[in-house]
Amino acid sequence: MRLLTYVSRTLLCTGLVAAALPVARLSSVEQTPAAISQGLSSRPFAVEYYYQVQWGHFDEFMELYKRNHYPILQRQQKLGRIISMSATYPVYHAGEAKRWDMRFTIVWKDAATANDDFDSSGIIKELYPDQMKFRKEEQRRFELLVEHMDVPVNVDDLAGWGR
């Protein structure tokens, strides 16, 4: 139940930020919120997922992430929902308040796909026949987190910057 609450809260926050993006990007009279929203929904949409893990537990977190969460994302990529994924780790450390251990970036097909109510239960049942073990390991993965933050980002094509 705690996992479902966390996921629901995360999706709600991501949806609220995504909904605010079209309004924040208004820069001319021709760009109405509806027109911008339409543009966002038809182009790739990137989200950076930041994870801060309890000190000394990063290896355990990564083992669980790679075993239980990444294969679900890979399946969504095969379905065409995800264009690309990458993982980034800091080389040096920061203070506790600013520390993050992994940034996982997903480029979704579009904003609508990133924020829809996709039901991954079929994928989960297929990949993990032992549902009790899967739920227990996912619960443990979330227990290891100090903080998790989802940040929708705008990836700029530098080719249009000029000289």
C-alpha positions in Angstrom: 0.0 0.0 0.0 2.9 2.4 0.9 4.4 1.7 -2.6 1.1 2.5 -4.3 0.7 5.7 -2.4 4.3 6.7 -3.3 3.7 5.9 -7.0 0.4 7.7 -7.0 2.0 10.8 -5.4 4.9 10.7 -7.8 2.6 10.4 -10.9 0.4 13.2 -9.6 3.4 15.6 -9.1 4.8 14.7 -12.5 1.5 15.3 -14.1 1.1 18.7 -12.4 4.5 19.8 -13.5 3.9 18.5 -17.0 0.5 20.3 -17.1 2.2 23.6 -16.0 4.9 23.4 -18.7 2.7 24.5 -21.6 1.7 27.6 -19.7 5.2 28.4 -18.6 6.5 28.2 -22.2 4.1 30.9 -23.6 6.3 33.5 -25.4 4.1 34.9 -28.1 0.5 35.7 -28.9 0.4 32.8 -31.4 1.4 30.3 -28.8 -1.9 29.5 -27.1 -1.8 26.9 -24.2 -3.7 24.5 -26.5 -1.2 24.8 -29.3 1.7 24.4 -27.0 0.1 21.4 -25.3 -0.5 19.8 -28.7 3.2 20.4 -29.5 4.4 18.8 -26.3 2.2 15.8 -26.7 3.5 15.0 -30.2 7.3 15.3 -29.4 9.6 13.3 -27.1 9.3 14.2 -23.5 12.3 13.7 -21.1 12.1 13.1 -17.4 15.1 12.8 -15.0 14.5 10.6 -12.0 16.9 11.4 -9.1 17.5 8.8 -6.4 19.2 9.4 -3.1 19.9 6.2 -1.3 20.7 5.6 2.4 24.5 5.6 3.0 26.0 2.2 2.5 23.0 0.7 0.6 23.6 1.9 -2.9 24.7 -1.5 -4.2 21.7 -3.2 -2.8 19.4 -0.6 -4.3 21.0 -0.9 -7.7 20.8 -4.7 -7.6 17.0 -4.4 -6.9 16.6 -1.7 -9.5 18.3 -3.6 -12.2 16.5 -6.9 -11.4 13.0 -5.6 -10.8 12.4 -2.1 -12.3 14.7 -1.9 -15.3 13.2 -4.9 -17.1 9.8 -3.3 -16.9 11.2 -0.1 -18.5 12.9 -2.2 -21.2 9.6 -3.8 -22.0 7.9 -0.4 -22.3 10.7 0.6 -24.6 10.0 -2.5 -26.8 6.3 -1.4 -26.8 7.4 2.0 -28.2 6.5 4.0 -25.1 10.1 4.9 -24.3 12.6 6.2 -26.8 15.7 6.0 -24.8 17.1 5.6 -21.2 20.3 6.4 -19.5 21.8 6.2 -16.0 24.2 8.8 -14.6 26.2 8.7 -11.3 28.1 11.6 -9.7 31.9 11.2 -9.6 32.3 13.2 -6.4 30.0 13.6 -3.5 27.9 16.6 -2.4 26.5 17.6 1.0 23.7 15.5 2.2 21.0 18.0 1.3 22.1 18.2 -2.3 23.3 14.6 -2.7 21.9 12.2 -5.3 23.3 8.8 -6.1 21.7 8.1 -9.5 19.9 10.1 -12.2 17.9 7.9 -14.5 16.7 9.7 -17.6 13.9 8.4 -19.7 12.9 10.0 -23.0 9.3 9.1 -23.4 7.5 9.0 -26.8 5.6 12.1 -25.7 4.2 13.9 -22.6 0.9 12.1 -22.8 2.7 8.7 -22.7 4.9 9.8 -19.8 1.8 10.8 -17.8 -0.8 8.3 -18.8 -2.3 5.6 -16.6 -0.4 2.7 -18.3 -1.2 -0.6 -16.5 2.1 -2.5 -16.2 0.6 -5.3 -14.2 0.6 -7.6 -17.2 4.3 -7.0 -17.8 5.0 -7.5 -14.1 3.1 -10.8 -13.9 4.9 -12.1 -17.0 8.4 -11.1 -15.9 7.9 -12.0 -12.2 5.8 -15.1 -11.7 6.7 -15.0 -8.0 4.6 -11.9 -7.2 5.2 -12.1 -3.4 9.0 -12.0 -4.0 8.6 -9.1 -6.5 6.5 -7.0 -4.1 8.8 -7.7 -1.2 11.9 -6.7 -3.2 10.2 -3.6 -4.6 9.2 -2.6 -1.0 12.8 -3.0 0.1 14.0 -0.9 -2.9 11.7 1.9 -1.8 12.7 1.5 1.9 16.4 2.2 0.8 15.5 5.6 -0.6 16.1 8.8 1.3 14.6 10.8 -1.5 13.3 10.3 -5.0 12.5 13.2 -7.3 11.1 13.3 -10.9 12.1 16.3 -13.0 10.6 16.8 -16.4 13.2 18.6 -18.5 13.3 20.3 -21.9 16.1 19.0 -24.0 17.2 21.7 -26.4 18.5 20.9 -29.9 21.6 23.1 -30.1 21.6 23.0 -33.9 19.2 25.9 -33.8 21.3 28.1 -31.5 23.3 29.8 -34.3 26.7 31.3 -33.8 
